[in-house]
């Protein structure tokens, strides 16, 4: 049996009841994007997306090809690490730590010494594209890395490849990962290489690397221990510190991630193909670009029939999201929203899966379908 799970990163379905505590009341990534741009998503609608409670911009489908529902996030956060960890049955007692004032001087001094006394630039919450625009020229002159964070639990290091070779930037990130533990533990350290000239800097997104905290044992580990294949596509393995996978497939864009996942569906894989399509979030949500977001949704919608065609008689396709990032909302950060849950496969047509109490229902469903023992959080939707 092959289970294909595609995460449409940040395609939220409306703000959660606790969204006001996160400053996100009124956010609605999918509906606001559709309203702003007028796009139509016929294939997602046929699968049942318009039947999900709270989705008002897609038509109701009288005979959906799949099952439909939405998931509530139990974990205290609204970022990729928090959401993806909950998918696999990890419930957090406390949110990952954030640094809204920047990282403490003592920590930054230790980081500087670890990378040869280079120093640093910025050290504030900042947009990544703005960071290289505003500090890139000084970085070229001094060689100091540009360090910044966001509303998420991240320590990001930007460096120009003409000044800092990729291998050196990755080494710096590994050193930072070693320092960012205990009271300073952040969910991810992210390498952000860039290129270009002053006034025309651009990020090399395909060379980005994430260095995550190592998660506790979870559904992915259980699947591997049971002898199942677990193939991570795109940034998926990074989010779990490369733990719980039998194979990793790199991907630098939604287009590439879609193509590689479709190719994997032709292989005799017995287990899970787990893909993240990050462009919704990284390229369009954070940059508040609803037209770009809409075009990414259209690209996936047009590819959806090929996913369905490649399903074998015992195979399942799950289409989910991990948080919101409403491109019409104020600011540049993620938004706390319901997550998508669409399922195609045997017996799934026309089923209403309701509102699930936790993202962990996804991992519990994988375990049940793949006959793998799992006693952690979550209830199977099947």
C-alpha positions, -999 to +999 in steps of 0.1 A: +000+000+000+012+035-009+000+065+011+008+099-005+005+129+017+010+164+002+012+194+025+001+226+009+022+247+032+002+275+048-031+270+029-053+276+059-091+274+060-101+303+083-090+314+117-092+291+147-113+300+178-081+308+197-067+330+168-073+363+187-047+352+212-022+350+183-033+383+168-049+365+138-087+370+142-102+373+107-074+356+088-086+332+061-059+322+036-079+302+011-111+323+009-093+356+009-070+345-018-099+333-040-119+365-033-090+388-041-080+371-073-112+354-086-095+321-093-114+288-097-101+255-083-123+230-100-103+198-092-100+206-055-137+214-055-145+181-071-125+163-043-146+181-017-128+213-006-159+234-011-178+212+013-155+219+042-172+241+069-160+276+066-149+274+030-173+299+012-156+306-021-156+272-037-188+254-049-205+226-029-199+193-047-229+170-046-209+139-053-173+145-041-146+123-053-130+122-019-135+128+018-133+163+033-127+179+066-106+203+086-082+199+115-077+221+146-042+227+158-037+216+194+000+227+197+006+262+209+020+278+177+014+285+140+046+275+122+058+246+101+076+228+129+047+230+153+023+218+127+044+191+112+053+177+146+017+175+155+009+156+123+031+127+135+017+126+170+039+151+190+019+173+213+039+202+229+033+214+264+049+248+256+055+267+224+089+268+208+107+298+221+107+330+201+129+361+204+109+392+195+137+415+207+164+396+189+188+371+205+206+379+238+241+395+235+257+367+254+244+341+229+254+362+199+290+366+213+292+328+217+280+324+181+306+349+168+334+331+186+322+298+172+325+311+136+360+327+141+351+360+157+333+373+126+306+393+145+271+397+130+247+421+115+210+429+123+199+404+150+162+414+150+129+400+137+130+409+100+117+400+066+143+378+048+142+397+016+144+430+035+173+417+055+195+412+024+183+444+008+191+465+038+222+447+051+236+429+021+260+456+010+275+459+045+278+421+046+298+422+014+322+447+029+326+432+063+319+394+059+297+395+089+267+371+087+232+386+087+213+371+116+176+376+120+145+359+133+107+363+129+075+356+148+084+319+144+110+301+165+139+305+141+175+316+140+182+326+103+217+332+089+220+349+055+253+351+036+263+359+001+279+330-017+307+352-030+317+360+006+308+328+024+309+295+006+278+273+010+297+247+029+309+273+054+274+287+058+261+253+066+289+247+091+280+280+108+244+268+110+255+235+126+275+255+152+245+277+159+223+246+162+247+233+189+244+266+208+206+270+205+195+244+231+182+246+266+169+281+274+178+292+239+163+263+221+146+273+188+127+250+165+149+257+135+182+272+124+179+282+087+207+288+062+197+316+038+223+319+011+219+347-014+236+362-045+235+392-068+246+428-066+236+457-043+201+467-052+195+433-069+202+407-043+181+375-045+178+345-022+190+310-034+159+292-021+170+258-036+202+260-014+183+267+018+189+242+046+170+239+079+185+225+111+156+214+134+155+202+169+155+165+171+119+154+177+109+127+201+099+093+187+067+095+166+046+079+139+074+082+113+098+062+136+071+036+142+065+031+104+103+027+098+106+002+127+077-018+112+096-021+080+076+004+059+092+029+036+090+066+045+101+089+017+104+127+026+101+152-003+112+188-001+117+203+034+099+175+052+131+157+064+146+190+076+116+196+099+122+163+117+160+166+118+162+138+092+148+113+117+123+087+107+130+084+070+142+057+047+148+081+018+150+118+012+142+136-021+153+172-025+130+197-041+135+235-046+100+245-057+063+235-059+068+226-095+097+203-087+080+188-056+049+180-076+069+163-104+091+143-080+061+131-060+043+120-092+074+101-102+076+084-068+040+073-072+052+051-101+076+032-079+066+001-059+068+019-025+052+001+004+047+029+029+045+067+030+054+094+005+054+127+025+058+159+005+058+196+015+051+223-012+066+253+004+061+281-023+027+290-010+043+300+023+078+311+015+073+329-018+038+343-015+023+342+020+051+360+038+054+385+010+017+392+010+014+384-027-022+370-033-017+368-070+014+346-067-004+325-040-034+321-064-011+310-092+005+284-069-030+271-060-039+268-097-007+249-104-016+223-078-052+221-089-042+214-124-018+186-112-044+170-089-060+147-116-025+132-123-022+123-086-056+107-086-049+088-118-017+073-103-034+059-072-035+021-071-066+003-059-053+002-023-035+036-023-045+068-005-039+105-012-040+130+017-040+167+010-034+187+041-020+221+054+000+230+084-011+266+093-022+297+075-004+326+059-031+348+046-015+369+018-042+396+022-036+399+060-016+426+079+020+420+086+042+392+071+038+363+096+019+330+096-018+330+107-034+306+132-060+288+111-078+255+105-059+230+084-071+213+053-079+176+052-088+160+019-086+122+013-089+101-018-088+063-018-109+032-012-142+040+004-135+077+008-157+093-018-185+114-003-174+111+033-176+140+057-147+138+081-159+167+102-136+190+123-108+170+138-096+179+173-059+176+164-035+173+135-023+141+151-053+123+135-033+123+103-004+102+117-028+079+135-045+073+102-012+064+085-004+040+112-038+022+110-037+019+072-001+006+073-009-018+101+017-002+124+013-001+162+008+035+175-003+043+210+003+081+209-022+109+202-047+110+174-077+091+161-078+076+127-102+092+102-107+059+085 
